[in-house]
Amino acid sequence: MRKQRDLIISTASDHAQHAQIQPDALIQAGFDAQAESFEPAEQTVELRAFTVTPALHGQRLDKLLAQLIPEFSRNYLRQLIESGAVQLQGSLVTKPAQAVRAGQAGAIELRATPQSQAFRPEPMPIETVYRDAHLMVIDKPAGLVVHPAPGHWSGTLLNGLLAADAQAAALPRAGIVHRLDRDTSGLMVVARTRSAMDALVARIAARQVTRQYVALAHRAWQGALVRQVDAPIGRDPRQRLRMAVVDLQRHPGKPARTHIELIEGNEDVCLVRCTLETGRTHQIRVHMASIGHPLIGDTLYGGNSGPGGLARQALHAYRLAFVHPVSGEPLQFHCALPADLRRVIQAQGLNYN
C-alpha cells in the first residue's frame, strides 16, 4: 500500500505561464535513479496533479509536461509516459504524442533523477561586488559551473544562489540572466526580482549591457590594433562538443560579433580586450581561434597552457556596465584579474594593470 506524506516541492521550478499544476502527495515506490530504469528499489517519487487549460489545448502530452515540469528533460518525461506513470481523466496514457484537451485533469508520478534534483540549495562562497533589492553583481571564480547540466547536476552557481538568497527560489534559473563558461572568471549580473530579470534579459538581447573581457592568446598580434570579428557561430559539424565559425548556407548557426583591441604583446603572445556585441556559446574563444590566436590554456580550441602552466582558458570578464532596470541609474563594475592570470601575464613579461 502506498504511504502518503507531506510534499516538499523544488522551489526553483519555473511553471508554464498558462498551466495550473497542484501537487498531491509524496509516494514511496521502487525506482533505480542511477540506471533510470524501473527496478525495485527504495526510491521516493512525487505525484503531481495538473489540469489542461484552454491555452494548452491540443498540445502533445510530452510537450505539455515539459512545460509544466522543467526540472525534468522531455526525453525522460517520455520514458515516464511510456512506463505507465501518467493518467488523464483517471485512465493510463502511454503515448507521448497524444494530444491533450482543455479541461482534462491528470497526474504524473515523478521519479527522481540527478537532473530533477539539481535545483537544490548548496551553501558556497559567492563573492558579491554589488547588491540591492533588485539585482546583484558577482565575481565568479574559474572552475564554477553556472547552471546545472549533464555531468554537473550539483555544485553550480545556481545551487549556491538558492542557498545564499531567499528571493532566488522564486525566479527561473535563480535569477541567472547570462552565463560564463566554467573556466572563465569574472563579473556576472544576477536578478533578484522577476521584473528586474525580465528587464535585464531584454537589455542583453537589445545589446544594452556592456560585457568586456581580458584574454591572453597565442602568437604575436599582427595588423590593426583594433579588429572586428563578424563571423556566425554554430555547432562544429566535425566535432559536436565544440562550437565553430560556420557557413550559414550549409550549417545551422547564429550571427556573432566580437570587438577586439590589442592591449599589449610580444613575439609569443598577445593580451587583448574583447567586447561582446552578441553572446554566443564560447564566442570569444571561437573568434580568437578563428583569426589565429587561440587562448592560452584553451585546449578545446587549439591553445595550450603556455609558460606558467595555466590550467584553464586565459579569459576574464573584467568589466560590466548597464542601466539599472528599476532606478535607471547607470552602473559600471570592474574586477581585478585573478591570481592565476596575473601570474601567467607576468611570466610573459607583460605589465597589464
Buried (B, 14 or more C-beta within 10 A) or exposed (E): EEEEEEBEEBBBBBBBEEBBBEBEBBBEBEBEBEEBEBEEBEBBBBBBBBBBBEEBBEBBBBBBBBBBBBBBBBEBBBBBBBBEBBBBEEEEBEEBEBEBBEEBBBBBBBBBBBBBBBBBBBEBEBEEBEEBEBBBBBBBBBEBBBBBEEEBBBBBBBBBBBBBBEBBBBBBBBBBBBBBBBBBBBBBBBBBBEEBBBBBBEBBEEEEBEBBBBBBBBBEBEEEEEBEBEBBBBBBBEEEEBBBBBEEEEBEBBEBBBBBEBBBBEEEBBBBBBBBBBBBBBBBBBBBBBBEBBBBBBEBBBBEBBEBEBEBBBBBBBBBBBBBBBEEEEBEBEBEBBEBBBBBBEBBEBEBE
